[in-house]
Amino acid sequence: MHLSEEIGSRLQEERKRCAKTQNELADALGIAKRTQANYESGASDATASYLSKVSIQFGFDVPYILNGVRTTLSEHALSDVEDMLVKQYRSIPEDDQKAIRRFLQAMADDAAKYQK
């Protein structure tokens, strides 16, 4: 397997981890489905701009994509419930993610009032 194909395979793995189809990911990033398919097959090399976007928007582990070494927490660092919550969070639209972050911040602020 060539390096481009290995990178493409890891891109596909990260996309599936986030429970996105090629169409969904391409639409969210503003690229053609064919471009996404070419990146995943290794027919085209992913651009730096693309890798930056998938990292920011979907939490893709770019060092893992490029060299096969994970940089994020091991799956054992999270409980099963935490892992499920992270996967669900990553699978919902950005606006819903923002709403969840606002909700959690409000809960944390409220809890902090009672801890003083």
N, C-alpha and C positions, 0 to 999 in steps of 0.2 A: 504494500500500500504506500502511495506517495504522501508526502507531507500535506499537500493540499487536501487529499482525501481524508487524512487523519483529522485535520482541523475541521473539515466539513462534518465528519462523523461526530465530533465532540460538539459542534454547533447544534446538530440535530438532537443530540442527547440533552443539551441544555434547554432547547426549545420544548422538548417533550417533558422535561422536568417541570417546566412552567405551565404545562397543560395547554399549550398553544398549537394550533395547526400552522402550516406554512402560510396559508392565506391570512390568518389572524395576525401573525407576527408581521408579515409584509405590510398589511393594511396599517397596523399600529405605527410602523416605522416609516411609512410613506414610500415604500419601494415596491417594485413589481414582484409578483409571486415567483416569476421565472428567476429573478435575481436571487431571491431567497433559496430557491431550489438549486441554483448553480453554486451558491456558497456551500450548501450542505452536501452536495455531491462532489465538491472539490473542483468543479469545472471552472470556477472563478474564485479568486482570493477575496475574502472579506476585507473591506476597506477599514481604515482606522476610525473613520466617522461612524460606520455601521457598528463596529465593536464597542465604541463609546456609548452609542445609543442603547444597545442591548444590555450593556452593563448597568447603565443608569435606570432605564425604564423597567427592566425585567430581572435585574440582579444576576445576569450571566457572569460566570467566573472566567474572565478573559484570560488570565494566565493559564488556567486549566485548558481553555480552548486552544491556546497557542502552543503549550508545551506538555500538556497532559498531567500537570501537577496541580492538585487542588490547593487553593489558598484560603478557602472558607472553613468554617467550623466543620469538624467531622460530623457525620450524621448521628453519632452517639452522644454528641454534645447537647443535643436537644431531646426532650422527652417526645414520645409518640404524639402527644397532644400538641406540643409546640411545633413539631415538624408538620403536622396536619394544618395547623393555623397558618404557618408560613406558606405552605403550598396553596392554600385557599386564597390567602392575601395576594399572592403573585398571579393568581388566575383571574382576578377581577379587574375591571377597568380602572384607570388612573384616578378618575374623579371619585370613585368609591374608595380607593386606597387613601386618598386625601381625607375623606370623611371619617374613615376609621382612625387615622392618625389624630385628627382633631378630637374625636371622641375619647381616645385613649389619653391624650394630653389633658383633657378636662377631668377625667377620672383621676389621673395622677395628681393634678393640682388639688383636687378635692381631698384626696387621701393625705396629701402633705399637710393640709390645714389641721387635720385631726392628730397628726403625729407630733405636733409641736407642743 
